[in-house]
Amino acid sequence: MRECAGGGLYFACWPTIAPSGLSYYPQRSGGIRGWGNSLIVTTLKDGSVYRLKLSADGWHVVSRERLWTSQNRYRDTAFSPDGKTVYVATDNAGLVRNPSTGAPATTLDDPGSILAFHAK
């Protein structure tokens, strides 16, 4: 972990991603290739959204992928009916780690927004 120069905001540098939301992405035809049977996890402190691929029986995580990172506090996700768009809700304020420096930040890239990420 990088040194934290946050002064009184040091707790923003504690080594946790602060998970905030968890959504199941089921097996589906026409959805995002390779995403079936996965958990999508939003985080507050590290401004990332992760995909956890589950084993066939659904009892174990077999891989983890960071889908995207920004200076946002991601709250929760939802999927379009066809499964090709992921909607992500962000907080309107709060502490986050700067993705470049790891230092605490209070300015968010997209405060209080619903972001849409489309599969190609």
SULVENWO-V309384 format. One record per run of one state. SS is the DSSP state (h for helix, s for strand, l for the rest). FROM is the first residue (numbers start at 1). LEN is the number of residues. If there is no record, write none. Layout:
{{SS:FROM:LEN} {SS:FROM:LEN}}
//
This chain:
{{l:1:6} {h:7:7} {l:14:5} {s:19:7} {l:26:12} {s:38:6} {l:44:4} {s:48:7} {l:55:6} {s:61:9} {l:70:4} {s:74:6} {l:80:5} {s:85:6} {l:91:5} {s:96:2} {l:98:6} {s:104:2} {l:106:8} {s:114:5} {l:119:2}}
//
